[in-house]
Amino acid sequence: MVNIAVNYDYPDELEFFERGFGLSDENDPDEGLFSYIYAYEDGSQLIVTHSPFGNISFSAKLISNGIVVFNIYQEYITAISFQAWSEEQVIRVYCNAKNIDTEFRVYYSPKPRIYVANT
């Protein structure tokens, strides 16, 4: 196994599992890709991936009926965390690219959606 220096905050694998995620086919820790999948009753799948390599990236992809509904990608990640508002479960991602602070939220339960804003 490769020893990877990580310079951003992120939930560990157990936290993803506790929230209903499993490992996605894209998961490859030896290559620095940490990828998880959340499956919905209708067959849709949300795949979230983060990596310490390059410019520290995060991506979220929703696939429904074989069609990519959204596929977002962001570099310069500073933190990833799980949060909740009422019944909504969220992965919140913070980043700083060229001194512009951005955050986005990936809502994964009860239904998937995204929110992106410059702060």
Residue, then its C-alpha position, 0 to 999 in steps of 0.5 A: m500500500v502506498n503512503i499518501a500525505v493528505n492535507y485536507d479534512y475528510p470523513d474516514e471510510l467508516e463514516f461513509f459506511e455508517r451513512g449508507f455508502g459503499l465502496s464504488d468501483e472507482n475506489d483505488p486507495d493505492e492510486g489516491l482515489f477514495s470513492y463511495i456509492y450511494a444506491y437509491e430504491d429507484g436504481s439511481q446511484l450517487i458516486v462521490t470521489h475525493s483525491p489528495f493528488g494533483n490539486i486535491s479534488f472532489s467529484a459527485k456524479l448522479i446516474s439515473n437509468g444509465i444517464v448521467v444527471f450531474n457530474i461535478y468536479q472541484e479542485y483545491i478542496t480544503a474540507i469535506s464533512f457530513q452535515a444534516w438539516s432536518e431530514e436532509q443528509v448532506i456532504r459539504v465540500y469547502c475549497n479555495a481556488k485562487n483566493i475565491d472561497t467556494e462551497f458546495r453541498v451534495y444532498y444525498s438523502p432523502k433525494p439527491r441534488i447539488y448546491v454551489a455558491n461562492t462565499 
